[in-house]
Amino acid sequence: MKDYNDFIEGLQEKKKDLNIKVEECEINKLLEEGITKLKKIEKELNDKFIEREDVIKDCMRALVIGQHMFLYGPPGTGKSLLISNLCKRIKASKYFQWLLNKTSDPSEILGPYSIKAIEKDRFLRKTQGKLPEANIVFLDEIWKSNEPTLNILLPILNEKIFYNDSKIIEVPLISMFCASNEIPDDDSLNALYDRIIFREHLDYIKDTDNKIKMLKNYVKGRRDEEASLETKISLEEIYTIQNKVKDVEISDHIYLDFIKLMEGLKREGIIISDRRKNECLKVLQGAAILEERNYVVVEDFEALTNVLWTELEDVAIIETQITKVINPYDDKVNDYMRKFNEIKEEIDSIQNKDEKIRSTIEGKVSIENILKKLDFLIKEAESKRKNTDSMIEKKNYIKDYNKKIMKEVLGIDFNHEF
């Protein structure tokens, strides 16, 4: 009998192991398909919304880590259109959008109190069709609202809960997107502002070719012929990715590089709250999983560019500090590029032929010196396994300009390699 019982227990253990393997296989499939779909959605949104690459990339990151975004820019830059279009690509998702103002009441976004419940001394909100039941939320002109309405958002943003008749209710919120044409300057709004992790600046389309593409997209979009071709992702796939993000590894050297970045920003007068520092780690994990990695690399720090600024003036400083951590060679290259651009601007601005010849000859020596320094820098970076694609591209740009200006001004077909 003992042998029989052992046999049955063995079968049950094998069945359990098999079920676990099947479950893991299903999870991995959801993960792979979900990431593939997010990449397709990102491409499709970039085709539809022009000059919004960084914003759309961060939208994908916001979804996979379940965080929120502030869209800053003037009216008519497509903020609400972008987010509603994103939500349409999430199967069976609920979308809530509202325009806030100074007189906004919490009931507008959470739902009104039930009259029948009040008669029984209960304060129960009717949440049907309101924010507590939405997966994606867009709140326009958020900083124009009043303090009571905004304060009620804090637990929803931070813990994804709200209190209904003194009971804690979990909300199915994936990401909340908030928009305004101003940055909050009231200290009472700092707590809410700090909980919105991604901060994006949107402006009107600048490039002429992109303007034409935008106008064509608008005309094409009115026919609505491509709606059936849009990639859709399921809520289950998003939740699977969010769960896997937690398992993305962060090594000690990444923690040290992160501390170095925070200290560099502090020296520049940019102070990051401890809460936001912790949230930055989620962003790094989300950036890694979208690149189909289960570990963070230092290059993922680029994902923090639109997480760390409070004022737009901070962005250039943050980009410089991130570059120093990711690839210190890039910082030196940028310095050489600044020197080259000064030389180029001086030569290009001269109209007098004799003066242009003199300036070109003088500039040639300085440009060759810059190219030699770039060569040395590229070799050193390659020896330390740093990505040098951008460095080589900038070097070739300088070389091409040098050849071009020598031929145009001096009549010399200059093909000397440095």
Phi and psi in degrees as a GROMACS rama.xvg file:
@    title "Ramachandran Plot"
@    xaxis  label "Phi"
@    yaxis  label "Psi"
@TYPE xy
-62.0362  -42.9519  LYS-2
-61.6191  -38.6365  ASP-3
-64.6175  -45.0641  TYR-4
-62.359  -41.2711  ASN-5
-61.9471  -39.2762  ASP-6
-63.146  -44.7556  PHE-7
-64.0236  -44.6024  ILE-8
-61.6911  -38.3591  GLU-9
-63.476  -41.9269  GLY-10
-63.1123  -41.341  LEU-11
-64.7098  -38.471  GLN-12
-66.321  -41.2871  GLU-13
-64.0787  -40.534  LYS-14
-64.0458  -41.2025  LYS-15
-62.78  -45.5048  LYS-16
-61.2239  -40.5155  ASP-17
-64.293  -42.1895  LEU-18
-62.8142  -39.257  ASN-19
-63.886  -43.1351  ILE-20
-65.9149  -39.7907  LYS-21
-63.9171  -42.9139  VAL-22
-63.1068  -43.7803  GLU-23
-62.4692  -38.7751  GLU-24
-63.7458  -42.0592  CYS-25
-66.3725  -40.0433  GLU-26
-64.3508  -44.9571  ILE-27
-62.5191  -35.7058  ASN-28
-66.7022  -44.5169  LYS-29
-61.317  -40.2808  LEU-30
-62.8324  -51.5971  LEU-31
-63.2919  -45.9207  GLU-32
-66.2482  -37.1961  GLU-33
-64.3619  -45.2884  GLY-34
-65.1224  -41.2695  ILE-35
-59.5008  -42.3551  THR-36
-67.4714  -39.8848  LYS-37
-62.471  -37.2649  LEU-38
-66.3392  -39.0529  LYS-39
-66.8955  -41.6516  LYS-40
-62.2124  -42.6489  ILE-41
-58.4345  -44.8238  GLU-42
-64.6815  -43.8522  LYS-43
-64.087  -39.8241  GLU-44
-67.7771  -36.3315  LEU-45
-66.2378  -33.1837  ASN-46
-68.8339  -31.2196  ASP-47
-89.0183  -40.7604  LYS-48
-110.271  115.104  PHE-49
-86.0369  143.272  ILE-50
56.9551  40.1316  GLU-51
-129.335  24.8122  ARG-52
-57.5637  -47.8392  GLU-53
-65.4628  -40.4548  ASP-54
-63.0105  -46.4543  VAL-55
-66.1076  -40.1268  ILE-56
-59.0578  -43.5008  LYS-57
-71.0603  -27.7404  ASP-58
-60.5111  -42.363  CYS-59
-63.4921  -41.4884  MET-60
-65.7629  -39.6947  ARG-61
-60.9278  -41.2375  ALA-62
-63.9827  -44.3551  LEU-63
-77.2046  -15.7652  VAL-64
-112.276  1.75895  ILE-65
65.2582  40.6836  GLY-66
-116.375  -177.728  GLN-67
-119.464  165.849  HIS-68
-140.406  139.816  MET-69
-107.919  123.553  PHE-70
-104.781  112.842  LEU-71
-108.817  124.1  TYR-72
169.61  169.16  GLY-73
-69.1011  163.132  PRO-74
-60.9041  149.429  PRO-75
82.5708  20.8726  GLY-76
-101.728  10.6175  THR-77
81.1916  23.7872  GLY-78
-63.9798  -55.6403  LYS-79
-68.7333  -34.497  SER-80
-63.3669  -41.4805  LEU-81
-62.0234  -46.5522  LEU-82
-69.9568  -40.3162  ILE-83
-65.4514  -35.1916  SER-84
-66.7276  -38.2126  ASN-85
-62.786  -44.2105  LEU-86
-64.0033  -35.9931  CYS-87
-61.3603  -21.3656  LYS-88
-89.734  1.31508  ARG-89
-104.704  112.246  ILE-90
-58.8263  135.691  LYS-91
59.1997  20.3302  ALA-92
-83.9978  152.841  SER-93
-104.909  134.43  LYS-94
-118.785  133.515  TYR-95
-126.017  128.859  PHE-96
-130.44  139.055  GLN-97
-152.031  144.123  TRP-98
-98.7415  119.627  LEU-99
-93.2286  155.415  LEU-100
-151.082  -176.943  ASN-101
-63.5238  -26.7755  LYS-102
-98.4186  7.04649  THR-103
-59.0354  138.173  SER-104
-107.635  144.752  ASP-105
-51.2313  -29.2616  PRO-106
-64.2847  -23.5487  SER-107
-65.935  -31.8301  GLU-108
-107.292  -26.4082  ILE-109
-98.1072  -20.8664  LEU-110
108.647  151.848  GLY-111
-76.4609  160.266  PRO-112
-73.1324  144.345  TYR-113
-74.2874  124.178  SER-114
-61.8751  -42.9866  ILE-115
-62.1634  -37.8063  LYS-116
-68.9735  -38.0915  ALA-117
-62.1493  -37.448  ILE-118
-61.3274  -21.0138  GLU-119
-106.004  21.0308  LYS-120
61.0045  34.8363  ASP-121
-119.251  143.377  ARG-122
-111.546  77.1452  PHE-123
-104.901  124.143  LEU-124
-87.7561  144.143  ARG-125
-92.9979  104.39  LYS-126
-94.0826  3.61633  THR-127
-58.3621  127.593  GLN-128
75.237  8.3906  GLY-129
-110.842  -179.958  LYS-130
-53.1906  -42.7704  LEU-131
-60.2613  -14.5317  PRO-132
-109.154  4.9177  GLU-133
-93.5853  149.748  ALA-134
-90.4403  -37.9803  ASN-135
-124.558  132.913  ILE-136
-126.72  139.527  VAL-137
-126.87  116.339  PHE-138
-111.764  113.461  LEU-139
-89.9374  147.377  ASP-140
52.3666  49.9709  GLU-141
-61.914  -37.9108  ILE-142
-78.1277  -5.72857  TRP-143
-87.8483  -2.2888  LYS-144
-81.6625  179.752  SER-145
-100.209  164.389  ASN-146
-61.6165  -44.3338  GLU-147
-58.8844  -40.7565  PRO-148
-67.8419  -41.6632  THR-149
-71.1175  -38.6204  LEU-150
-62.8681  -31.3127  ASN-151
-69.8118  -15.1416  ILE-152
-80.6549  -19.9256  LEU-153
-54.9711  -53.6251  LEU-154
-67.0378  -26.9045  PRO-155
-68.3727  -42.6678  ILE-156
-70.737  -43.8133  LEU-157
-82.9804  -44.9144  ASN-158
-115.125  -6.98254  GLU-159
57.9922  47.2039  LYS-160
-137.45  157.958  ILE-161
-145.478  158.727  PHE-162
-98.4919  121.569  TYR-163
-123.268  111.755  ASN-164
55.7062  44.3057  ASP-165
68.3307  6.38002  SER-166
-102.536  141.475  LYS-167
-80.6134  120.752  ILE-168
-114.438  125.161  ILE-169
-78.0052  134.867  GLU-170
-101.724  148.1  VAL-171
-83.5869  17.6478  PRO-172
-59.8061  129.612  LEU-173
-91.7516  -58.0528  ILE-174
-145.896  141.709  SER-175
-109.576  131.187  MET-176
-112.43  126.659  PHE-177
-120.154  145.038  CYS-178
-133.203  151.981  ALA-179
-167.314  157.44  SER-180
-97.3546  16.5016  ASN-181
-144.189  156.369  GLU-182
-97.73  136.278  ILE-183
-60.8919  133.194  PRO-184
-119.472  8.95486  ASP-185
-99.0284  125.229  ASP-186
-57.3219  -27.4839  ASP-187
-67.5184  -15.2752  SER-188
-95.9997  -3.99026  LEU-189
-60.7307  -39.3694  ASN-190
-61.4665  -43.3705  ALA-191
-69.9123  -43.9643  LEU-192
-60.0987  -37.1445  TYR-193
-71.1136  -22.9267  ASP-194
-84.3794  -11.0392  ARG-195
-92.8029  105.872  ILE-196
-72.3537  -49.2415  ILE-197
-90.609  135.646  PHE-198
-128.632  115.165  ARG-199
-117.19  138.574  GLU-200
-105.823  121.148  HIS-201
-113.728  134.832  LEU-202
-128.062  173.895  ASP-203
-67.6453  152.489  TYR-204
-59.2496  133.025  ILE-205
-106.159  -44.6464  LYS-206
-70.4896  135.872  ASP-207
-61.3791  -46.2214  THR-208
-60.1273  -39.3573  ASP-209
-68.2676  -33.039  ASN-210
-62.6833  -42.891  LYS-211
-62.9786  -43.0511  ILE-212
-62.8321  -40.5937  LYS-213
-61.0146  -44.9294  MET-214
-65.177  -40.2674  LEU-215
-64.5439  -40.5834  LYS-216
-61.508  -36.9381  ASN-217
-65.3933  -46.8861  TYR-218
-63.604  -42.6078  VAL-219
-66.1645  -38.663  LYS-220
-66.0789  -28.419  GLY-221
-64.4462  -26.4995  ARG-222
-77.8731  -22.1798  ARG-223
55.818  40.8983  ASP-224
-83.8579  -19.4041  GLU-225
-99.5614  2.939  GLU-226
-56.1526  -40.301  ALA-227
-72.4313  -15.1175  SER-228
-92.3229  -6.09389  LEU-229
-68.0286  138.047  GLU-230
-71.6389  135.671  THR-231
-116.938  142.664  LYS-232
-121.944  145.023  ILE-233
-89.4545  157.199  SER-234
-60.486  -36.9733  LEU-235
-60.948  -40.6713  GLU-236
-66.9651  -40.4212  GLU-237
-63.634  -45.6604  ILE-238
-64.0392  -34.8862  TYR-239
-64.3088  -44.0729  THR-240
-63.5338  -44.6787  ILE-241
-58.2659  -39.7023  GLN-242
-68.1649  -37.5447  ASN-243
-72.4109  -28.3385  LYS-244
-55.9977  -36.3492  VAL-245
-61.788  -24.0048  LYS-246
-90.3884  -4.14772  ASP-247
-65.8664  127.544  VAL-248
-80.3876  142.015  GLU-249
-122.971  114.895  ILE-250
-80.6924  167.082  SER-251
-61.0445  -37.6787  ASP-252
-69.1469  -27.6295  HIS-253
-69.9165  -41.6889  ILE-254
-58.687  -42.3574  TYR-255
-65.8212  -41.3597  LEU-256
-64.3025  -36.9176  ASP-257
-64.7449  -43.7169  PHE-258
-62.1803  -40.0237  ILE-259
-60.428  -41.3854  LYS-260
-63.9568  -45.1848  LEU-261
-61.9529  -39.6552  MET-262
-68.4571  -37.5074  GLU-263
-63.482  -41.1267  GLY-264
-67.296  -38.316  LEU-265
-62.1923  -40.1356  LYS-266
-62.924  -27.415  ARG-267
-89.0786  3.54162  GLU-268
88.5241  9.96546  GLY-269
-101.765  109.889  ILE-270
-101.428  126.614  ILE-271
-107.641  130.157  ILE-272
-67.5311  155.807  SER-273
-61.0487  -37.3416  ASP-274
-59.4319  -47.0574  ARG-275
-67.2304  -34.6203  ARG-276
-59.7404  -44.6713  LYS-277
-62.9365  -41.2265  ASN-278
-65.8573  -29.3851  GLU-279
-59.188  -35.0171  CYS-280
-65.656  -36.6881  LEU-281
-61.9601  -41.5058  LYS-282
-61.527  -42.4491  VAL-283
-62.6504  -41.1735  LEU-284
-65.1934  -40.4081  GLN-285
-65.2039  -40.1118  GLY-286
-63.2489  -38.6594  ALA-287
-66.3765  -45.0374  ALA-288
-68.039  -30.9979  ILE-289
-69.7425  -19.8822  LEU-290
-94.6328  11.2472  GLU-291
61.1528  40.4489  GLU-292
-117.951  149.202  ARG-293
-104.408  22.3623  ASN-294
-149.403  151.342  TYR-295
-88.5157  138.842  VAL-296
-116.391  162.559  VAL-297
-63.0307  -26.9841  VAL-298
-64.426  -20.8233  GLU-299
-66.5165  -14.7728  ASP-300
-61.0112  -21.4134  PHE-301
-58.9265  -26.8961  GLU-302
-67.3216  -11.7347  ALA-303
-89.9562  -4.65298  LEU-304
-54.3587  -46.5231  THR-305
-97.9005  24.3539  ASN-306
-112.772  -27.2775  VAL-307
-98.0473  -13.0105  LEU-308
-87.2179  148.674  TRP-309
-110.278  -41.9399  THR-310
-116.049  151.874  GLU-311
-59.3958  -29.5388  LEU-312
-62.8615  -19.1224  GLU-313
-73.7075  -23.8443  ASP-314
-59.1717  -47.3609  VAL-315
-61.2365  -40.4502  ALA-316
-64.8382  -44.0126  ILE-317
-62.8582  -44.425  ILE-318
-59.8512  -41.2255  GLU-319
-64.0905  -44.4275  THR-320
-67.065  -38.3256  GLN-321
-65.4487  -41.8592  ILE-322
-59.8983  -40.7062  THR-323
-61.9983  -35.4627  LYS-324
-78.7278  -45.5663  VAL-325
-66.5258  -53.0807  ILE-326
-150.349  94.9568  ASN-327
-59.6829  -20.5894  PRO-328
-67.9689  -34.4586  TYR-329
-59.2984  -35.362  ASP-330
-63.9473  -41.0425  ASP-331
-68.0821  -39.4267  LYS-332
-60.7766  -43.8018  VAL-333
-61.4343  -33.6567  ASN-334
-66.6889  -42.3  ASP-335
-64.5756  -37.0714  TYR-336
-65.2085  -36.9368  MET-337
-62.6032  -42.0165  ARG-338
-65.5327  -41.8387  LYS-339
-62.5482  -44.6581  PHE-340
-61.7376  -33.7482  ASN-341
-63.422  -42.7419  GLU-342
-65.415  -45.7589  ILE-343
-60.6208  -46.4764  LYS-344
-61.7704  -38.2433  GLU-345
-66.1102  -45.4699  GLU-346
-64.0334  -47.0285  ILE-347
-66.4752  -25.7707  ASP-348
-80.8663  -15.0135  SER-349
-82.3322  128.972  ILE-350
-99.0192  -34.2877  GLN-351
-66.0311  129.012  ASN-352
-61.1507  -48.9926  LYS-353
-63.5356  -42.3739  ASP-354
-66.0957  -35.7667  GLU-355
-66.4877  -39.3527  LYS-356
-62.3933  -46.5872  ILE-357
-61.6554  -45.5285  ARG-358
-65.1451  -36.1175  SER-359
-66.4803  -43.0881  THR-360
-63.9507  -43.6347  ILE-361
-66.1327  -39.9041  GLU-362
-67.1569  -31.8847  GLY-363
-56.857  -42.6359  LYS-364
-63.7854  -45.3163  VAL-365
-66.5834  -40.4176  SER-366
-64.9496  -42.3772  ILE-367
-62.7118  -36.5114  GLU-368
-65.3544  -41.0687  ASN-369
-63.4712  -42.1926  ILE-370
-62.9808  -39.4443  LEU-371
-64.8817  -41.2888  LYS-372
-66.0412  -37.9393  LYS-373
-64.6912  -40.9029  LEU-374
-57.3828  -46.5377  ASP-375
-63.3852  -41.793  PHE-376
-65.8242  -41.4798  LEU-377
-63.4779  -43.7296  ILE-378
-62.7924  -41.5904  LYS-379
-66.0655  -41.7751  GLU-380
-64.1128  -41.8185  ALA-381
-63.0289  -36.6955  GLU-382
-66.0875  -23.2765  SER-383
-104.565  15.8846  LYS-384
60.6159  35.612  ARG-385
-91.2439  149.01  LYS-386
-69.0136  125.239  ASN-387
-114.855  9.51819  THR-388
-57.155  -47.6429  ASP-389
-65.8932  -37.1371  SER-390
-64.6457  -44.1314  MET-391
-65.7957  -38.9473  ILE-392
-61.4319  -42.5581  GLU-393
-69.061  -37.5472  LYS-394
-63.0593  -44.735  LYS-395
-64.4919  -34.0424  ASN-396
-62.7664  -43.4405  TYR-397
-65.726  -42.756  ILE-398
-61.4551  -44.6219  LYS-399
-63.0748  -40.185  ASP-400
-65.427  -42.0563  TYR-401
-60.5863  -44.2496  ASN-402
-63.8246  -43.0713  LYS-403
-63.1658  -47.9051  LYS-404
-71.2017  -32.9639  ILE-405
-65.8286  -39.0306  MET-406
-72.3169  -42.9765  LYS-407
-69.9314  -40.3814  GLU-408
-91.8075  -42.7218  VAL-409
-103.083  -9.929  LEU-410
73.9672  21.4583  GLY-411
-105.277  126.663  ILE-412
-83.0579  93.7571  ASP-413
-95.3331  106.277  PHE-414
-119.261  18.862  ASN-415
-68.311  132.241  HIS-416
-91.7417  139.845  GLU-417
